[in-house]
Amino acid sequence: MADSTHTKPAPLRFLAAALVLACALGFVLRAPAARADGDPASDVLAAQSLFLPSDGAIAVAEQQRLASLVKAARRSGYRIRVALIATPSDLGSIGALWRRPSSYARFLGQELSLVYPGTLLVVMPNGFGVSRAGRSLPGPAGVPAPGTGSRLATAALTAVQSLAARAGHRLAVPGAAPAPAPVSGASSNLGAWVAFAVGLFLIALAWAASLRQRPLGRAGGDQSRGADTSTAS
């Protein structure tokens, strides 16, 4: 009886250990499959409004301006999330969509559709992609291809403004210096005429002074010649 009571728990312990091992193995095998179609931007944009590449050489000031503009858009009632893709590594496991911003915008929009069904803007060095819940939308009108580095964020600023304006929301770029007031043509012409008149006045003064000096010299010469004549006579 004693031997039987000590040997019965062994299969149960073995079965429990096998179940734990099977669950752990199943988790390990399923995790890569679940993330096989993922990318860094989808992880970030699921909770935030802006994805910025870590190795895109984008100036901090431009990053801050873009973040402020996206916040201003949300406050005005225009929801948009933006992904800046500077290099293929920013696409994670879907590097085949590099330099295909429209295709990537559709893919990323589908990834985010359960948590964010609004407007999504993708900015790559060669262009833009816009989608909503995985469906393509027209891109920003009249905005040239961004390029690399800080130009990526600068182009994104203009693109967000363009898309917001299309939806009826006019946004000012944070930190943009106001344009200098144009100089009116009348005031500039007046200044030129004043300078010209002053120059003529100075020339006239110099000419009048020279004319005053010449007759005196001639009169003195005539008097001296008259005196010499009377003496000789």
Secondary structure as a PSIPRED ss2 file (coil, helix, strand):
# PSIPRED VFORMAT (PSIPRED V4.0)

   1 M C   1.000  0.000  0.000
   2 A H   0.000  1.000  0.000
   3 D H   0.000  1.000  0.000
   4 S H   0.000  1.000  0.000
   5 T H   0.000  1.000  0.000
   6 H H   0.000  1.000  0.000
   7 T H   0.000  1.000  0.000
   8 K C   1.000  0.000  0.000
   9 P H   0.000  1.000  0.000
  10 A H   0.000  1.000  0.000
  11 P H   0.000  1.000  0.000
  12 L H   0.000  1.000  0.000
  13 R H   0.000  1.000  0.000
  14 F H   0.000  1.000  0.000
  15 L H   0.000  1.000  0.000
  16 A H   0.000  1.000  0.000
  17 A H   0.000  1.000  0.000
  18 A H   0.000  1.000  0.000
  19 L H   0.000  1.000  0.000
  20 V H   0.000  1.000  0.000
  21 L H   0.000  1.000  0.000
  22 A H   0.000  1.000  0.000
  23 C H   0.000  1.000  0.000
  24 A H   0.000  1.000  0.000
  25 L H   0.000  1.000  0.000
  26 G H   0.000  1.000  0.000
  27 F H   0.000  1.000  0.000
  28 V H   0.000  1.000  0.000
  29 L H   0.000  1.000  0.000
  30 R H   0.000  1.000  0.000
  31 A H   0.000  1.000  0.000
  32 P H   0.000  1.000  0.000
  33 A H   0.000  1.000  0.000
  34 A H   0.000  1.000  0.000
  35 R C   1.000  0.000  0.000
  36 A C   1.000  0.000  0.000
  37 D C   1.000  0.000  0.000
  38 G C   1.000  0.000  0.000
  39 D C   1.000  0.000  0.000
  40 P H   0.000  1.000  0.000
  41 A H   0.000  1.000  0.000
  42 S H   0.000  1.000  0.000
  43 D H   0.000  1.000  0.000
  44 V H   0.000  1.000  0.000
  45 L H   0.000  1.000  0.000
  46 A C   1.000  0.000  0.000
  47 A C   1.000  0.000  0.000
  48 Q C   1.000  0.000  0.000
  49 S C   1.000  0.000  0.000
  50 L E   0.000  0.000  1.000
  51 F E   0.000  0.000  1.000
  52 L C   1.000  0.000  0.000
  53 P C   1.000  0.000  0.000
  54 S C   1.000  0.000  0.000
  55 D C   1.000  0.000  0.000
  56 G C   1.000  0.000  0.000
  57 A C   1.000  0.000  0.000
  58 I C   1.000  0.000  0.000
  59 A C   1.000  0.000  0.000
  60 V H   0.000  1.000  0.000
  61 A H   0.000  1.000  0.000
  62 E H   0.000  1.000  0.000
  63 Q H   0.000  1.000  0.000
  64 Q H   0.000  1.000  0.000
  65 R H   0.000  1.000  0.000
  66 L H   0.000  1.000  0.000
  67 A H   0.000  1.000  0.000
  68 S H   0.000  1.000  0.000
  69 L H   0.000  1.000  0.000
  70 V H   0.000  1.000  0.000
  71 K H   0.000  1.000  0.000
  72 A H   0.000  1.000  0.000
  73 A H   0.000  1.000  0.000
  74 R H   0.000  1.000  0.000
  75 R H   0.000  1.000  0.000
  76 S C   1.000  0.000  0.000
  77 G C   1.000  0.000  0.000
  78 Y C   1.000  0.000  0.000
  79 R C   1.000  0.000  0.000
  80 I E   0.000  0.000  1.000
  81 R E   0.000  0.000  1.000
  82 V E   0.000  0.000  1.000
  83 A E   0.000  0.000  1.000
  84 L E   0.000  0.000  1.000
  85 I C   1.000  0.000  0.000
  86 A C   1.000  0.000  0.000
  87 T C   1.000  0.000  0.000
  88 P H   0.000  1.000  0.000
  89 S H   0.000  1.000  0.000
  90 D H   0.000  1.000  0.000
  91 L H   0.000  1.000  0.000
  92 G C   1.000  0.000  0.000
  93 S C   1.000  0.000  0.000
  94 I C   1.000  0.000  0.000
  95 G H   0.000  1.000  0.000
  96 A H   0.000  1.000  0.000
  97 L H   0.000  1.000  0.000
  98 W C   1.000  0.000  0.000
  99 R C   1.000  0.000  0.000
 100 R C   1.000  0.000  0.000
 101 P H   0.000  1.000  0.000
 102 S H   0.000  1.000  0.000
 103 S H   0.000  1.000  0.000
 104 Y H   0.000  1.000  0.000
 105 A H   0.000  1.000  0.000
 106 R H   0.000  1.000  0.000
 107 F H   0.000  1.000  0.000
 108 L H   0.000  1.000  0.000
 109 G H   0.000  1.000  0.000
 110 Q H   0.000  1.000  0.000
 111 E H   0.000  1.000  0.000
 112 L H   0.000  1.000  0.000
 113 S C   1.000  0.000  0.000
 114 L C   1.000  0.000  0.000
 115 V C   1.000  0.000  0.000
 116 Y C   1.000  0.000  0.000
 117 P C   1.000  0.000  0.000
 118 G C   1.000  0.000  0.000
 119 T E   0.000  0.000  1.000
 120 L E   0.000  0.000  1.000
 121 L E   0.000  0.000  1.000
 122 V E   0.000  0.000  1.000
 123 V E   0.000  0.000  1.000
 124 M E   0.000  0.000  1.000
 125 P C   1.000  0.000  0.000
 126 N C   1.000  0.000  0.000
 127 G E   0.000  0.000  1.000
 128 F E   0.000  0.000  1.000
 129 G E   0.000  0.000  1.000
 130 V E   0.000  0.000  1.000
 131 S E   0.000  0.000  1.000
 132 R E   0.000  0.000  1.000
 133 A C   1.000  0.000  0.000
 134 G C   1.000  0.000  0.000
 135 R E   0.000  0.000  1.000
 136 S E   0.000  0.000  1.000
 137 L E   0.000  0.000  1.000
 138 P C   1.000  0.000  0.000
 139 G C   1.000  0.000  0.000
 140 P C   1.000  0.000  0.000
 141 A C   1.000  0.000  0.000
 142 G C   1.000  0.000  0.000
 143 V C   1.000  0.000  0.000
 144 P C   1.000  0.000  0.000
 145 A C   1.000  0.000  0.000
 146 P C   1.000  0.000  0.000
 147 G C   1.000  0.000  0.000
 148 T C   1.000  0.000  0.000
 149 G C   1.000  0.000  0.000
 150 S H   0.000  1.000  0.000
 151 R H   0.000  1.000  0.000
 152 L H   0.000  1.000  0.000
 153 A H   0.000  1.000  0.000
 154 T H   0.000  1.000  0.000
 155 A H   0.000  1.000  0.000
 156 A H   0.000  1.000  0.000
 157 L H   0.000  1.000  0.000
 158 T H   0.000  1.000  0.000
 159 A H   0.000  1.000  0.000
 160 V H   0.000  1.000  0.000
 161 Q H   0.000  1.000  0.000
 162 S H   0.000  1.000  0.000
 163 L H   0.000  1.000  0.000
 164 A H   0.000  1.000  0.000
 165 A H   0.000  1.000  0.000
 166 R H   0.000  1.000  0.000
 167 A C   1.000  0.000  0.000
 168 G C   1.000  0.000  0.000
 169 H C   1.000  0.000  0.000
 170 R C   1.000  0.000  0.000
 171 L C   1.000  0.000  0.000
 172 A C   1.000  0.000  0.000
 173 V C   1.000  0.000  0.000
 174 P C   1.000  0.000  0.000
 175 G C   1.000  0.000  0.000
 176 A C   1.000  0.000  0.000
 177 A C   1.000  0.000  0.000
 178 P C   1.000  0.000  0.000
 179 A C   1.000  0.000  0.000
 180 P C   1.000  0.000  0.000
 181 A C   1.000  0.000  0.000
 182 P C   1.000  0.000  0.000
 183 V C   1.000  0.000  0.000
 184 S C   1.000  0.000  0.000
 185 G H   0.000  1.000  0.000
 186 A H   0.000  1.000  0.000
 187 S H   0.000  1.000  0.000
 188 S H   0.000  1.000  0.000
 189 N H   0.000  1.000  0.000
 190 L H   0.000  1.000  0.000
 191 G H   0.000  1.000  0.000
 192 A H   0.000  1.000  0.000
 193 W H   0.000  1.000  0.000
 194 V H   0.000  1.000  0.000
 195 A H   0.000  1.000  0.000
 196 F H   0.000  1.000  0.000
 197 A H   0.000  1.000  0.000
 198 V H   0.000  1.000  0.000
 199 G H   0.000  1.000  0.000
 200 L H   0.000  1.000  0.000
 201 F H   0.000  1.000  0.000
 202 L H   0.000  1.000  0.000
 203 I H   0.000  1.000  0.000
 204 A H   0.000  1.000  0.000
 205 L H   0.000  1.000  0.000
 206 A H   0.000  1.000  0.000
 207 W H   0.000  1.000  0.000
 208 A H   0.000  1.000  0.000
 209 A H   0.000  1.000  0.000
 210 S H   0.000  1.000  0.000
 211 L H   0.000  1.000  0.000
 212 R H   0.000  1.000  0.000
 213 Q H   0.000  1.000  0.000
 214 R H   0.000  1.000  0.000
 215 P H   0.000  1.000  0.000
 216 L H   0.000  1.000  0.000
 217 G H   0.000  1.000  0.000
 218 R H   0.000  1.000  0.000
 219 A H   0.000  1.000  0.000
 220 G H   0.000  1.000  0.000
 221 G H   0.000  1.000  0.000
 222 D H   0.000  1.000  0.000
 223 Q H   0.000  1.000  0.000
 224 S H   0.000  1.000  0.000
 225 R H   0.000  1.000  0.000
 226 G H   0.000  1.000  0.000
 227 A H   0.000  1.000  0.000
 228 D H   0.000  1.000  0.000
 229 T H   0.000  1.000  0.000
 230 S H   0.000  1.000  0.000
 231 T H   0.000  1.000  0.000
 232 A H   0.000  1.000  0.000
 233 S C   1.000  0.000  0.000
